[in-house]
Amino acid sequence: MNDKMKTLQLRKLNHDYPVMLTYDQCKSGASQYGPWNLYGVEYEGVEQGIFAEDSLHLKLMKYGKGARLVLRRNQDENGELEWQVTPANGSIQHKPQQTSLKYLDDRTADIHRQVALR
């Protein structure tokens, strides 16, 4: 991610933020203020970063690069805040599962070895 990327502030309550994820994974780290998760997004045609708190991070980590999402921070009658993350076009574009591909690659290699030994 670009070091000089603008940071998108998601401060408005009950407001939709249509974004597109620009990376497959977030950058994570820790500072004197605690752990942080930085996601790259495109919002209104500009590449920006979002520092996602844990509840938002748990929802965003299910998606990969190119996923178009609508982020919304809702507040209920009791004052409780929660994040709502929904696919913008109704279809879900999850992050590809590398473990299943690795399994298939190992299995395919094993089959090729067995055939070569016959």
PyRosetta script that sets phi, psi and omega in degrees:
from pyrosetta import init, pose_from_sequence

init()
pose = pose_from_sequence("MNDKMKTLQLRKLNHDYPVMLTYDQCKSGASQYGPWNLYGVEYEGVEQGIFAEDSLHLKLMKYGKGARLVLRRNQDENGELEWQVTPANGSIQHKPQQTSLKYLDDRTADIHRQVALR")
pose.set_psi(1, 148.3)
pose.set_omega(1, -178.4)
pose.set_phi(2, -68.4)
pose.set_psi(2, 132.2)
pose.set_omega(2, -179.3)
pose.set_phi(3, -66.6)
pose.set_psi(3, -24.1)
pose.set_omega(3, -177.1)
pose.set_phi(4, -105.2)
pose.set_psi(4, 23.7)
pose.set_omega(4, -179.0)
pose.set_phi(5, -69.6)
pose.set_psi(5, 140.1)
pose.set_omega(5, 175.6)
pose.set_phi(6, -66.3)
pose.set_psi(6, 152.0)
pose.set_omega(6, 177.2)
pose.set_phi(7, -104.9)
pose.set_psi(7, 125.2)
pose.set_omega(7, 178.1)
pose.set_phi(8, -83.7)
pose.set_psi(8, 121.7)
pose.set_omega(8, 178.9)
pose.set_phi(9, -93.5)
pose.set_psi(9, 118.2)
pose.set_omega(9, -178.8)
pose.set_phi(10, -99.6)
pose.set_psi(10, 66.7)
pose.set_omega(10, -172.7)
pose.set_phi(11, -93.1)
pose.set_psi(11, -27.4)
pose.set_omega(11, -176.5)
pose.set_phi(12, -69.9)
pose.set_psi(12, 132.5)
pose.set_omega(12, 176.6)
pose.set_phi(13, -85.3)
pose.set_psi(13, 147.2)
pose.set_omega(13, 177.5)
pose.set_phi(14, 54.7)
pose.set_psi(14, 40.5)
pose.set_omega(14, -179.3)
pose.set_phi(15, -126.7)
pose.set_psi(15, 135.6)
pose.set_omega(15, 179.3)
pose.set_phi(16, -84.8)
pose.set_psi(16, 132.2)
pose.set_omega(16, 174.6)
pose.set_phi(17, -117.9)
pose.set_psi(17, 96.6)
pose.set_omega(17, 176.8)
pose.set_phi(18, -74.8)
pose.set_psi(18, 120.8)
pose.set_omega(18, -177.7)
pose.set_phi(19, -132.8)
pose.set_psi(19, 164.2)
pose.set_omega(19, 171.2)
pose.set_phi(20, -127.3)
pose.set_psi(20, 129.0)
pose.set_omega(20, 178.3)
pose.set_phi(21, -69.8)
pose.set_psi(21, 134.4)
pose.set_omega(21, -177.0)
pose.set_phi(22, -105.4)
pose.set_psi(22, -2.5)
pose.set_omega(22, 177.5)
pose.set_phi(23, -139.2)
pose.set_psi(23, 156.4)
pose.set_omega(23, 178.0)
pose.set_phi(24, -74.6)
pose.set_psi(24, -29.5)
pose.set_omega(24, -177.6)
pose.set_phi(25, -133.8)
pose.set_psi(25, 157.7)
pose.set_omega(25, 176.5)
pose.set_phi(26, -90.3)
pose.set_psi(26, 165.0)
pose.set_omega(26, 170.2)
pose.set_phi(27, -92.8)
pose.set_psi(27, 137.0)
pose.set_omega(27, -179.6)
pose.set_phi(28, -127.2)
pose.set_psi(28, 154.4)
pose.set_omega(28, 178.0)
pose.set_phi(29, -173.6)
pose.set_psi(29, -168.8)
pose.set_omega(29, 178.5)
pose.set_phi(30, -140.0)
pose.set_psi(30, 148.3)
pose.set_omega(30, 176.8)
pose.set_phi(31, -134.8)
pose.set_psi(31, -172.8)
pose.set_omega(31, 179.1)
pose.set_phi(32, -64.5)
pose.set_psi(32, -17.6)
pose.set_omega(32, -179.8)
pose.set_phi(33, -94.8)
pose.set_psi(33, -3.5)
pose.set_omega(33, 179.0)
pose.set_phi(34, 117.7)
pose.set_psi(34, -172.6)
pose.set_omega(34, -178.5)
pose.set_phi(35, -70.8)
pose.set_psi(35, 152.2)
pose.set_omega(35, 177.8)
pose.set_phi(36, -139.2)
pose.set_psi(36, 154.2)
pose.set_omega(36, 177.7)
pose.set_phi(37, -133.6)
pose.set_psi(37, 117.0)
pose.set_omega(37, -177.4)
pose.set_phi(38, -108.4)
pose.set_psi(38, 120.5)
pose.set_omega(38, 177.6)
pose.set_phi(39, -106.7)
pose.set_psi(39, 139.3)
pose.set_omega(39, 173.1)
pose.set_phi(40, -90.5)
pose.set_psi(40, 128.7)
pose.set_omega(40, 179.9)
pose.set_phi(41, -136.7)
pose.set_psi(41, 159.7)
pose.set_omega(41, 169.5)
pose.set_phi(42, -108.9)
pose.set_psi(42, 123.2)
pose.set_omega(42, -179.5)
pose.set_phi(43, -131.7)
pose.set_psi(43, 123.2)
pose.set_omega(43, -177.8)
pose.set_phi(44, 53.1)
pose.set_psi(44, 40.5)
pose.set_omega(44, 175.7)
pose.set_phi(45, 79.4)
pose.set_psi(45, 3.9)
pose.set_omega(45, -177.8)
pose.set_phi(46, -118.9)
pose.set_psi(46, 131.4)
pose.set_omega(46, 177.4)
pose.set_phi(47, -75.5)
pose.set_psi(47, 126.3)
pose.set_omega(47, -176.3)
pose.set_phi(48, -139.4)
pose.set_psi(48, 173.4)
pose.set_omega(48, 177.7)
pose.set_phi(49, -116.6)
pose.set_psi(49, 149.6)
pose.set_omega(49, 175.7)
pose.set_phi(50, -124.8)
pose.set_psi(50, 124.5)
pose.set_omega(50, 170.7)
pose.set_phi(51, -87.1)
pose.set_psi(51, 109.8)
pose.set_omega(51, -174.0)
pose.set_phi(52, -95.3)
pose.set_psi(52, 125.7)
pose.set_omega(52, 172.8)
pose.set_phi(53, -68.9)
pose.set_psi(53, 168.4)
pose.set_omega(53, -172.4)
pose.set_phi(54, -54.0)
pose.set_psi(54, -44.0)
pose.set_omega(54, -177.1)
pose.set_phi(55, -65.0)
pose.set_psi(55, -37.0)
pose.set_omega(55, 177.3)
pose.set_phi(56, -74.7)
pose.set_psi(56, -40.2)
pose.set_omega(56, 179.4)
pose.set_phi(57, -57.9)
pose.set_psi(57, -43.4)
pose.set_omega(57, -179.7)
pose.set_phi(58, -61.2)
pose.set_psi(58, -30.0)
pose.set_omega(58, 178.5)
pose.set_phi(59, -83.9)
pose.set_psi(59, -39.4)
pose.set_omega(59, -178.1)
pose.set_phi(60, -70.9)
pose.set_psi(60, -30.4)
pose.set_omega(60, -175.1)
pose.set_phi(61, -66.7)
pose.set_psi(61, -10.3)
pose.set_omega(61, 177.7)
pose.set_phi(62, -78.7)
pose.set_psi(62, -14.1)
pose.set_omega(62, -173.9)
pose.set_phi(63, -110.8)
pose.set_psi(63, 158.0)
pose.set_omega(63, -179.4)
pose.set_phi(64, -118.7)
pose.set_psi(64, -175.9)
pose.set_omega(64, -178.7)
pose.set_phi(65, -54.9)
pose.set_psi(65, 135.9)
pose.set_omega(65, 177.9)
pose.set_phi(66, 90.3)
pose.set_psi(66, -8.5)
pose.set_omega(66, 179.6)
pose.set_phi(67, -68.6)
pose.set_psi(67, 127.6)
pose.set_omega(67, 177.5)
pose.set_phi(68, -97.3)
pose.set_psi(68, 119.2)
pose.set_omega(68, -173.6)
pose.set_phi(69, -128.1)
pose.set_psi(69, 158.1)
pose.set_omega(69, 170.9)
pose.set_phi(70, -114.9)
pose.set_psi(70, 118.1)
pose.set_omega(70, 179.0)
pose.set_phi(71, -99.2)
pose.set_psi(71, 136.1)
pose.set_omega(71, -178.6)
pose.set_phi(72, -145.3)
pose.set_psi(72, 130.4)
pose.set_omega(72, 177.5)
pose.set_phi(73, -104.4)
pose.set_psi(73, 111.4)
pose.set_omega(73, -176.4)
pose.set_phi(74, -100.7)
pose.set_psi(74, 149.8)
pose.set_omega(74, 174.0)
pose.set_phi(75, -126.5)
pose.set_psi(75, 125.0)
pose.set_omega(75, -179.3)
pose.set_phi(76, -87.6)
pose.set_psi(76, -176.2)
pose.set_omega(76, -176.6)
pose.set_phi(77, -61.9)
pose.set_psi(77, -28.3)
pose.set_omega(77, -178.5)
pose.set_phi(78, -85.5)
pose.set_psi(78, 0.7)
pose.set_omega(78, -180.0)
pose.set_phi(79, 86.7)
pose.set_psi(79, 2.3)
pose.set_omega(79, 179.1)
pose.set_phi(80, -73.0)
pose.set_psi(80, 137.0)
pose.set_omega(80, 178.9)
pose.set_phi(81, -103.0)
pose.set_psi(81, 141.5)
pose.set_omega(81, 175.1)
pose.set_phi(82, -147.7)
pose.set_psi(82, 151.1)
pose.set_omega(82, 178.3)
pose.set_phi(83, -95.5)
pose.set_psi(83, 137.8)
pose.set_omega(83, 173.7)
pose.set_phi(84, -117.1)
pose.set_psi(84, 123.7)
pose.set_omega(84, 179.1)
pose.set_phi(85, -121.4)
pose.set_psi(85, 115.5)
pose.set_omega(85, -179.6)
pose.set_phi(86, -127.9)
pose.set_psi(86, 143.1)
pose.set_omega(86, 175.5)
pose.set_phi(87, -62.0)
pose.set_psi(87, 136.2)
pose.set_omega(87, -175.8)
pose.set_phi(88, -68.3)
pose.set_psi(88, -34.6)
pose.set_omega(88, -176.3)
pose.set_phi(89, -105.3)
pose.set_psi(89, 10.8)
pose.set_omega(89, 178.2)
pose.set_phi(90, 86.3)
pose.set_psi(90, -19.2)
pose.set_omega(90, 178.6)
pose.set_phi(91, -98.2)
pose.set_psi(91, 142.9)
pose.set_omega(91, -177.4)
pose.set_phi(92, -96.0)
pose.set_psi(92, 126.1)
pose.set_omega(92, 177.3)
pose.set_phi(93, -114.0)
pose.set_psi(93, 89.4)
pose.set_omega(93, -178.7)
pose.set_phi(94, -79.0)
pose.set_psi(94, 163.0)
pose.set_omega(94, 176.2)
pose.set_phi(95, -64.3)
pose.set_psi(95, 138.8)
pose.set_omega(95, 177.9)
pose.set_phi(96, -64.5)
pose.set_psi(96, 142.1)
pose.set_omega(96, 180.0)
pose.set_phi(97, -87.9)
pose.set_psi(97, 106.4)
pose.set_omega(97, -178.5)
pose.set_phi(98, -69.6)
pose.set_psi(98, -31.8)
pose.set_omega(98, -176.2)
pose.set_phi(99, -63.6)
pose.set_psi(99, -39.4)
pose.set_omega(99, 179.8)
pose.set_phi(100, -67.9)
pose.set_psi(100, -36.5)
pose.set_omega(100, 177.5)
pose.set_phi(101, -66.8)
pose.set_psi(101, -39.6)
pose.set_omega(101, 178.3)
pose.set_phi(102, -62.1)
pose.set_psi(102, -42.7)
pose.set_omega(102, 178.9)
pose.set_phi(103, -60.5)
pose.set_psi(103, -45.4)
pose.set_omega(103, -179.7)
pose.set_phi(104, -65.6)
pose.set_psi(104, -37.7)
pose.set_omega(104, 178.6)
pose.set_phi(105, -64.5)
pose.set_psi(105, -44.8)
pose.set_omega(105, 178.0)
pose.set_phi(106, -62.8)
pose.set_psi(106, -42.0)
pose.set_omega(106, -179.4)
pose.set_phi(107, -64.8)
pose.set_psi(107, -44.5)
pose.set_omega(107, 179.2)
pose.set_phi(108, -62.2)
pose.set_psi(108, -42.9)
pose.set_omega(108, 178.4)
pose.set_phi(109, -61.9)
pose.set_psi(109, -40.6)
pose.set_omega(109, 179.4)
pose.set_phi(110, -64.4)
pose.set_psi(110, -41.9)
pose.set_omega(110, 178.5)
pose.set_phi(111, -62.6)
pose.set_psi(111, -42.4)
pose.set_omega(111, 178.8)
pose.set_phi(112, -63.6)
pose.set_psi(112, -39.6)
pose.set_omega(112, 177.1)
pose.set_phi(113, -62.5)
pose.set_psi(113, -43.2)
pose.set_omega(113, -179.1)
pose.set_phi(114, -63.8)
pose.set_psi(114, -41.6)
pose.set_omega(114, -179.9)
pose.set_phi(115, -67.0)
pose.set_psi(115, -38.8)
pose.set_omega(115, -179.2)
pose.set_phi(116, -68.5)
pose.set_psi(116, -27.0)
pose.set_omega(116, -179.1)
pose.set_phi(117, -81.5)
pose.set_psi(117, -11.7)
pose.set_omega(117, -178.3)
pose.set_phi(118, -75.3)
pose.dump_pdb("model.pdb")
